[in-house]
Amino acid sequence: MSSIRIMQGVLSRIETALTALRQFTRSTRGTTAVTLSLAMPVVIGAGAFAVDYSSVTSTANRLQGVIDSAALSVAREMTISPMTATRAQDLAQRFVAANIPANTPYAITVTAGLIENNMAVEVRGTQQPYTPFGMLERFADVQTVSARAVARVTASPTSAKLCMLSLGDKINGGIYLHNGSKITAPGCIIQSNSTSKTGVIINQGSVIKTNLICSRGGIKNQSSTVDGPIVTDCPSMNDPLASKAEPVPSLVCAGTNLNYKTGNITLNPGTYCGGLTIDKVAKVTFNPGVYHFKDGPLIVKKDAEINGNGVTFMFRGKDAYFRFLDNSLINLSAPSSGATAGMLLWESTQFIPGLSAWWNGGCAGAITDDDDINGTVCDPTGSLLVKGKKTNENHINSNRARTLTGTIYLKRSLLLIDSTLPVADLSPYTLLVANKVDLFDGPNLTLNSDFSKTTVPIPSGMTAFGGSQLRLGY
C-alpha cells in the first residue's frame, strides 16, 4: 500500500534526526539543562510524528476493512443476479456510505468496476487521513490513504440458474422444509425474499442439495443437511416474470363444472369455468395450447391420469388453483414456442383470492401471526385460534407427479407439497416462482437443470448467473 511506504519514509527521517541528535549530545559539553533544551524540539517533533503516524495507520486499516467488505457485498449479489459496471459502482458506494463510522471526519471516495470477464469486482477507496499535529502533511506530503480489494466469483462447471424463488417479503418460512423433506436442485440457485430471520426454515432430517441457497433474512437450520453454500442478508430479487404478458382468455366457456370419473377424454384449449375435476380412473389428454381455469380449480385425484404436451394452464378468478392428489398421474410439459413458451402452471394476476381453507393441521410447523400467506394465529399450546387471510393454495400430494417440465409461477399463492415419492424428478427441468413453498411429510422436490434435454425454453428473466462461491483477493 502506498501509504505504508510513505510511513516508512517518514520513520526513516525521524530515525536520522534522532541519530544526529545523539551524536550532537555526545560531542557537546555543557549542563544537562542545555542538552535537554536542545533535545526537546526534536523529542516533541518525534512524538507528534508518532501520533500522526498512528492516526494515518488507523485510517488506512479502517479503510481497507470497509473496501474489503464492499467488494464482498457486490460479489455476493453477483452470485444471484446479473451485474453491470454501473450497478457495481452504485452498490459499492451505498455500502461504504452505510458502513463508515459516524465520527469519520473525511469522506471516502469509492470506485468500482467489473474485471476478469465480469467474474470479479475491483473496489478502490481513498480518504484524507486525520492528523492531529499536521506533521506528516508538512514533511512527507501525506494527502490521502488508499485501499484496493478484488472479490472473485468462482465459476460453476455449468452456470447456475434461478430454480426456486419465494417472493413473500414478510413470511416466516418463505421456503419451509418440515421434518424429512428434501429439495434436490443441482446447478440451481434457491432464494427467499423474506426479511424474516426465519426466511428459510429447514427442519431436522431435511436435506437441500443446490449450488446456492440465499435468504434475504435468515436461515433456520435445525440439524438438517445442506449440500451447498448458504448466504444470508441477500439483496431482494425482483420477480423475474412480473412483466410477462398474459394470454387473453376466451369469453366463452368450453366447459362448466366438469367432473370426469371414467373413460378416456381429450380436451382442447379454451376457458373452463367453475372448475374441472378428474377423478377415480378417468384419463384426460390435453391437446397443445393454453387452458384457462376460471372461477374454479383443477383437481386430479384418486387413480386419475392427465397428460399434456405443449400446454399452459392459467388460473384466474375465484378459487382458481390446482390440486394433484392421491395416486393421480401428472405428466405435463410446457409449450416449446409461442407467447407462453416455457410456462406450465401460471397464476393470473386477475385471480380473486378467497378465504384460505388449506391449513387443517392445527399449528404444526410453528406458524406465526406474521405469516402473510395463511394468516394463521396460534397460541403457545398449538391450538388454532384464527384462520383466514385471503390466499390460494396449490397442492401436490400425488406420488405420481413426476413430469412437470417448465415453469410454475404462483405470484401470490402457496405451493404445498406433501407427496411421499419424488416430485418432478423425471422432468428435464422445473423452475418454481411462488409466494411461499411448504414441504411436508418427506417429499423430495427435484428441480432438475438439464435444459439441453428438452425443447421447452426457459422464460426470459430466469437467467444464468455468474458463479457460486466468493473469494477475496488484492
N, C-alpha and C positions, 0 to 999 in steps of 0.2 A: 504494500500500500504506500502511496506517495507521501502521506502524512507521517508514516513511521520513518521514512528516510529523512524527512525534514527534522524530526525529533532527534534522530541520531546525529545529524549535523550540528544541531544546537547543543546537545550534550558534549560533543567534541570541543566546541568553542568554550563551553564553561570549564571543562577539564583543563584546557590550555591556559585559561585565565587563572585558575587556581594554582596550577603548576608554577606559573610566573610569580604569583603571589608568594608561594612557599619559598621559591628561590630568593625573592627580594627580602623576605623577613629573615632568612638565614644569613644573608650577606650584609644586613643593615644593623648597626649598633644603635642603641637608644633604649629608652624606657619602654616598659610594657604598654603604657598608655599610648605612646606614639605608634607602636606596632598595631595596636588594636584600632586606633583611629584610621590608620591606613588600610586595614583589612576590612573594616565594617562595610564600606560601599560594595566591595566585591561579594562579601558574605550575604548581604541583603539582596544584591542582584541575583546571586545564585539561588537564594530562596524563592525570589519572585519567579525566576525561570522555572524552578521545580513546580511551583503551584500552577503556573500557566501550562506547563507540560502535562501535569496530571489532569487538568481540565480538558485539554485538547485530546488526550488519550481516551478519557471517559466519553467525550463526544464521538470520537471515531468508533469506539466499541459499540456504543449505543446505536449509532447509525448503521453499522454493519448488521447488527441483530435485526433492526427494522427492515432493512433491504433484503436480508435472507428470508424473513417471514413473508414479505411482499411477493418475492419470486415464487415461493412455495404456494401462496394463495392463488396466484394466477395459474400456475401449473396444475393445481388441483382442479380448477374449473376446466382446464384443457382436457381432462380425462372424461368429462361428462357432457361437454358441448363444444361446438366448433369455435375457434378463436381467431380473431383478426388482430392486426397490429394496433388498430385504434382502440379496440376493446381492452387489449393488454395494457396499454398506456392508462386508460381510464381506471381499470381495476387496481393497478399498482398505485396510482395517485390517491385513490379513495382509501386504500388500505393504509398507506403511510399517514394520511391525514387523520385517520381514526385511531392510530396506534402510537403516535409520538406523545411523550409525556406532556402534561398540561403546562409545566413550568419551562418548557424549552424556549429559550429566548429568540432563536432564529429559525426560520422556515427551512424545510428540506426541499431541494429541487430534485424531481424524480423523472427519469426517462426509462421507458420500457419498450422492448421490441422482440419480435419472434426471430429465432435463428435456427440453424441446423435443420433445414427443411421443415420449419414450423413445428418441430418436435421439442423445442426448448424455448424458454423465455429468459432474456437477459434484462436485469433491472440494475440501473445505476442511480446513485444518490450523492448529492453534495450538500454541504451545510457549513455555514460560518460558525467556527467554534467560539465559545465564550472564554475569554482570557482575563481574569481579574486585574492583572497588572499591565497587560498590554506589551509585555517584554518580547514575546515571540514575533508579534507583528513588526516591532521596531527593529529587531536584529536578524530575524530569519524570514521575514516576509511570508508568514503563515496567514493566508486569507481564508482558505477553506480546507475541510477534510472530505474525503470521498470514500465510497464503498461500491462494490460490484458483486452481484450474485447471479448465477445461472442455475435455473431449475429445469431439469430434463424430464420428459415423459418417456418412459420406456415403452417402445412399440410392442404390441401383441403380435404373435405369429400371424393372426388374422385380425383385422381391425374390429374392435368391439362395437356392437350396435346396441342402442337402447331397446331392450326387450320387454321391460316392465316399468311402468311409471304410475305411481299413486299420486293423484292430483290434489287430494284434500289437504288443505294447509293448516287445519287445526284438529287433526284426527289423532286419537290415541290408538296407535297401531294402524297406520295407513297401509302397511303391509304386516300382516299378523299370521304367524305360523304357530298354531296350537300344537300341543304335545304330539310329537312323532311325525309332523308334516314335513314335506320336502319340496324344495324348488331346485330343479336341475336346469341350469341355464348356461351351457358352455358358450364362450365367445360373446357374452352378453353383459350389459350394464343394467342394474336394477336400482331404481331411485324412488325415494319417498319425499314428497314436497312438504310433509307435515313439519311444523315448527315445534311440535311437542317433544319433550325429552324422551318419549317413547314413540317416536315416529315410525320405528320398525320394532316389532316385538318377535323374538324367536324363543319359543318356549322349550323346555327341557326335552331332549330327544329329537328335536327338529334338525334338519340339515339344509343348508343352502350351498350350492356349488355354482359359482359365477365368476366372471372376470373382475367385477367390482360391484359392491353394494354401497350405496351412498344415501345418507339421510340428511335432510335439511336441519332436522332437530337432532335427536339422539337415537341410539340403538340399544334396546334392552335385550341382552343375550343371557338367557338362563340355562347355562350348562348345555348349550347346543353346539353343533358343529358348523362352522362357516369356512368353506374352502374358497378363499379369495379375499382380496383386500377389503377392509371396512373403513369407510370415511364418513365422519360426521361433520356438521356445520357446513354442509354443501350449499352452494347457491341454488335458489329456486330454479327449476327447469320449466320453461314455458310449455304450455300444451302444444305438442308438435302437430296436432291435427285440427287445431281450433279454426283455422281459416279454410279448411277443406269444404268445397261446395257440396251440399247435399242434393241427391237426386229428387226430382219432383214426383210425388205420388199421383196415381190416377185418382180422380174423384169418385169413380165408380168402383164399388166393392166387387171383387172377383169371387168372394165367398164371405158369409157371415156366420159367426158362432159355429164353425165346423168342428166335428168330432168324429174321427175315424178310429174304428176298433178292429177291423179285419180287412183283408184284401190288399191288393197292390194298386196303389193310386199314384197318378202322375199329375203334378200341379205345374202351372205356368206362372211367369212373373206377373205381378199386379198387386193390388191392395186387398188385404184380408182383414175384415173388420170384426171386432168383437171377440177375437181370439181363435186360435187353431190348436186343437188337442189331438194328438196322435197317441193312441192308447192300445193296450193289450198286444195283439200280434199284427197290427197294421204296418204296412211297409209303404213309405211315401218317397217318391223320387221327385226332386225339384229340378225342373229344366233350367238351363243357364239364364241368369238375369237378376233383376232387383225385385225383392219381395218386401212390401211394406205391411207391417203388422200394426194396425191402428185400433186403439181403444181396446186392447186385449192382448194376452200373452201368447207365446208359442210354447206349448208344453208337450214334451215327449216322455212317455213313461211306460212302465211295465216292460214287456219284451218288444215294444215297437221299434221300428227302424226308420231312419231318414238318411237319404243320400242326395248330395247336391254338388255338382262340379261347375265352377264358374258362377257361384251365387253370392249375392249380398243380401243379408237380412237386416232391414231397417225397422226400428221400434219407435213409434210415435203415438202421441195421445195418452189417454188414461190407461193405467195398468198395462203398460207396454214393457214387457220383459221376456226373457227366455228361461225355461227350466228343463234341464235334461236329467231325468230321474231314473231310479231303479236300475234295470238291466237294459235300458234302451241303447240302441246302436246309433252313434252320431258319426257321420262320415261326410265332412263338408270341406270345400276349398273355395277360396275367393276367385273372382274373375282375373284373367291374365291381361286384359285390356279394357279400355273404356273408362268412363268417368269414375267408376267405383273400383278400379283395378286395385287389388291388394286388400280391400276392405271386406271383412267377413261378417261380423256381428257388430252393428252400428246403432247406437242410441241417438236418435234425432234430438236436436235442440228444441224441437216442438213437442216433446212428450210432456204430459201433465202429471206431476207427482201426486201420489196418493198416500194414505196412511200406511206406514210400514207395519207389516204383519209377520215379517220373516223371523224375528227373534223370539222363538218359542222355547228356548232352553234356559230360561231364568237368567242369571247373571254370570254364567261361566265365562271365563276369559277376562274378568275384571273390567267390564265396560264402565266407563265413567261418564259424568254428565257433560264433559267437553267433547264428546264423540259426536260430531255433527253429521254422521251418516245414519245412525239409527236412533239417536235421541233417547236412548235408554238411560234411566237413572236407577242405581241400585243402592240399597242400604248395606252396612257392613256385614250383615248376615248372609248376603247373597240373594235377598228377596227382590223380585221385580216390582219397582214402585211405579214407574211411568213407562208407557210405550207411546212412541208415536211421532217422531219427526217425519216430514214428507220425503219419501225416497222410493226408489225401485230396488228390488232385489233380483239379481240374476243368479241362478243356482245350477251348478254342475254336481250332481250326485251320482250320475251313471258311471258304471265301471267299464263302459264301452265307448266313452267319448275320447277316442284316441287319435282321430284325424280332424284337426281344426287348423287348416292351413290358411294363413292370412293374419289380418289384424283385428283384434277385438277392441272396440272403442266404446267405453261406458263413462262418459264425461262426468255425470253427476250421480252415478249409482255404485252399488256394491256388487262385487262378484264373490259369491260364497262357493267354495269347493270342498266337498267332503266325501269324495269317492274313496274307495279302498284300494283301487288299482290306478296305475299311471293315467294321467290326462294329457292328451295332445302329443304323446311320445312318438306316434307314427307320422307326425307332420314334419315336412322338411323344415318349416319354421312356423312359429306362432309369436306374435307381438301383442302385448296387452297394455292398454292405457285405460285406467279406471279411477274412480274417486277413491275406492277402498277395495282391498283384496284380503279376504279371510280364508285360511285353510284350516279345516278341522279334521279330526279322526284319521290322520295319517295318509292323506293323499300325496301323490308325487306329481306336481305340476311341472311338465317338461317343456321348456321353451328352447326348442332347437334353433340353430342358426345356420342350417345347411341351405343357404339361399340359392346356391348354384344348382340345386337338385329339383327346382321347380320353376315353371314359367310365371308363377304368381309373383308380381313385383312387390317391393317394399314401398309403401306410400311415401310420397315426398314429406320430409320433416323427420322421419325416423332414420336419421343419417348416421354414417360411421363417424366415430370419434378417434382421437389420436393415439391413445395408449391406455395403460392400466396401472403403472407404478411411477412414483416420483423419486427423483434423486437430485440432491443439491450439490452444486459444484461452483467453481470460480474461474 
